[in-house]
């Protein structure tokens, strides 16, 4: 959806521009866009007829870059993906839940250490996300602000849950003697 939306909004681009835009748009807040996977995605989407190569550009000694544009089929797919994302509620299972469920044989202090490390990592991530609002970008919109707030609230919910587990760690099932 990111690639299709970027091409629909900003017009034809090559992979390097998309990668840069993903970083500038702080795509990590609202997607799992990995810059290295963009090129493979571009080729797959071109094979599927969602985008098409428009031209090849080469500036100086830089490698040649293929500029892509979105097709009509790509615009239909973008609308479908957007509608799906807005209508489906998808709270994915977190592997930490299963790990906790099978941690009965784990030393409680070791488990406490794992959970405290996770809380520290979550707090650091929350801090990075909160700073996004301090470093506004030129075309930042209300939707962008809401996305940052959503990310912050989700991280805070994770911190709260981890702290509850830490508070109740001694109540967890202990291994049989």
C-alpha positions as CSV (number, residue, x, y, z in Angstrom):
1,X,0.0,0.0,0.0
2,X,2.9,2.4,0.8
3,X,4.4,2.2,-2.7
4,X,1.1,2.5,-4.5
5,X,0.0,5.5,-2.2
6,X,3.4,7.2,-2.7
7,X,3.2,6.9,-6.5
8,X,-0.5,8.0,-6.5
9,X,0.2,11.0,-4.4
10,X,3.6,12.2,-5.6
11,X,3.7,10.9,-9.2
12,X,6.4,8.7,-10.9
13,X,9.4,7.9,-8.8
14,X,12.3,5.4,-8.8
15,X,13.1,3.0,-5.9
16,X,15.7,5.3,-4.3
17,X,13.1,8.1,-4.1
18,X,10.6,5.8,-2.6
19,X,13.1,4.6,0.0
20,X,14.0,8.2,0.9
21,X,10.3,9.1,1.2
22,X,9.6,6.1,3.4
23,X,12.3,7.4,5.8
24,X,11.2,11.0,5.6
25,X,7.5,10.1,6.0
26,X,8.5,8.1,9.1
27,X,6.9,5.0,7.6
28,X,8.2,2.9,10.4
29,X,5.4,4.5,12.6
30,X,2.6,3.0,10.6
31,X,4.0,0.2,8.5
32,X,6.5,-2.5,8.3
33,X,8.1,-1.0,5.2
34,X,11.7,-2.1,5.0
35,X,13.8,0.0,2.6
36,X,15.6,-3.1,1.3
37,X,12.4,-4.8,0.4
38,X,11.1,-2.0,-1.8
39,X,13.0,-3.1,-4.9
40,X,11.6,-6.6,-4.7
41,X,8.1,-5.1,-4.2
42,X,8.5,-2.8,-7.2
43,X,9.4,-5.8,-9.4
44,X,6.4,-7.8,-8.1
45,X,4.0,-5.0,-8.5
46,X,5.2,-4.4,-12.1
47,X,4.7,-8.1,-12.8
48,X,1.2,-7.8,-11.4
49,X,0.4,-4.7,-13.6
50,X,-0.1,-2.4,-10.6
51,X,2.8,-0.2,-11.6
52,X,4.8,0.2,-14.9
53,X,8.2,1.3,-15.7
54,X,8.0,4.8,-17.3
55,X,11.7,5.5,-18.1
56,X,15.2,4.9,-16.9
57,X,17.3,7.8,-15.6
58,X,21.0,8.0,-14.9
59,X,22.7,11.0,-13.3
60,X,26.4,11.1,-13.7
61,X,28.2,8.0,-12.3
62,X,25.2,6.9,-10.4
63,X,23.5,3.6,-11.4
64,X,20.6,3.8,-13.8
65,X,17.3,4.0,-12.0
66,X,13.9,2.9,-13.3
67,X,11.1,5.4,-12.7
68,X,7.7,3.8,-12.1
69,X,4.2,5.1,-12.3
70,X,1.0,3.7,-10.9
71,X,-1.5,2.1,-13.3
72,X,-5.2,2.2,-13.3
73,X,-5.2,-1.4,-11.9
74,X,-2.7,-0.1,-9.2
75,X,-5.2,2.7,-8.3
76,X,-8.0,0.1,-7.9
77,X,-5.7,-2.1,-5.7
78,X,-4.7,0.9,-3.6
79,X,-8.4,1.7,-3.0
80,X,-9.1,-1.9,-2.1
81,X,-6.1,-2.1,0.3
82,X,-7.0,1.2,1.9
83,X,-10.7,0.1,2.4
84,X,-9.5,-3.3,3.8
85,X,-7.2,-1.6,6.3
86,X,-9.9,0.8,7.4
87,X,-12.6,-1.8,7.8
88,X,-10.7,-4.8,9.3
89,X,-9.6,-4.8,12.9
90,X,-6.5,-6.8,13.2
91,X,-4.9,-7.3,16.6
92,X,-2.1,-9.8,16.0
93,X,-1.1,-12.3,18.6
94,X,2.2,-11.3,20.3
95,X,4.7,-14.1,20.7
96,X,5.5,-12.8,24.2
97,X,2.1,-14.1,25.4
98,X,3.0,-17.6,24.4
99,X,6.5,-17.3,25.8
100,X,4.9,-16.2,29.1
101,X,2.4,-19.1,29.0
102,X,5.3,-21.6,28.7
103,X,7.7,-19.9,31.2
104,X,6.8,-22.0,34.2
105,X,10.2,-23.7,34.2
106,X,12.0,-20.4,33.9
107,X,13.8,-18.8,36.9
108,X,11.7,-15.9,38.0
109,X,14.7,-13.5,38.2
110,X,15.6,-14.4,34.7
111,X,12.0,-13.8,33.5
112,X,12.0,-10.5,35.5
113,X,15.2,-9.5,33.7
114,X,13.7,-10.3,30.3
115,X,10.6,-8.3,31.1
116,X,12.5,-5.3,32.5
117,X,14.6,-5.3,29.3
118,X,11.4,-5.3,27.2
119,X,10.0,-2.4,29.3
120,X,13.3,-0.4,28.8
121,X,13.2,-1.1,25.0
122,X,9.5,0.0,24.9
123,X,10.2,3.2,26.8
124,X,13.1,4.0,24.4
125,X,10.8,3.4,21.4
126,X,8.0,5.5,23.0
127,X,10.6,8.3,23.5
128,X,11.7,8.1,19.8
129,X,8.1,8.2,18.6
130,X,7.2,11.1,20.9
131,X,10.1,13.1,19.5
132,X,8.5,12.8,16.0
133,X,6.1,15.5,17.0
134,X,9.0,17.7,18.0
135,X,10.6,17.3,14.6
136,X,7.8,18.3,12.3
137,X,8.4,17.8,8.6
138,X,7.2,20.4,6.0
139,X,3.9,18.7,4.9
140,X,3.0,17.1,8.2
141,X,-0.7,16.8,8.6
142,X,-3.3,16.2,11.3
143,X,-3.4,12.6,10.1
144,X,0.4,12.4,10.7
145,X,0.0,13.7,14.2
146,X,-2.8,11.2,14.9
147,X,-0.6,8.4,13.6
148,X,2.2,9.4,16.0
149,X,-0.3,9.6,18.9
150,X,-1.7,6.1,18.0
151,X,1.8,4.7,18.0
152,X,2.5,6.3,21.3
153,X,-0.7,5.0,22.9
154,X,-0.1,1.5,21.7
155,X,3.5,1.5,23.1
156,X,2.2,2.8,26.4
157,X,-0.4,0.0,26.5
158,X,2.5,-2.5,26.1
159,X,4.5,-0.8,28.8
160,X,1.5,-0.9,31.2
161,X,0.9,-4.6,30.5
162,X,4.6,-5.5,31.0
163,X,4.6,-3.6,34.3
164,X,1.5,-5.5,35.4
165,X,3.2,-8.8,34.6
166,X,6.2,-7.7,36.6
167,X,4.0,-6.8,39.5
168,X,2.3,-10.2,39.4
169,X,5.4,-12.3,38.5
170,X,5.3,-14.1,41.8
171,X,1.7,-15.2,41.2
172,X,2.7,-17.0,38.0
173,X,2.6,-20.8,38.0
174,X,5.7,-22.2,39.4
175,X,7.2,-25.4,38.1
176,X,6.3,-28.6,40.0
177,X,8.8,-29.7,42.6
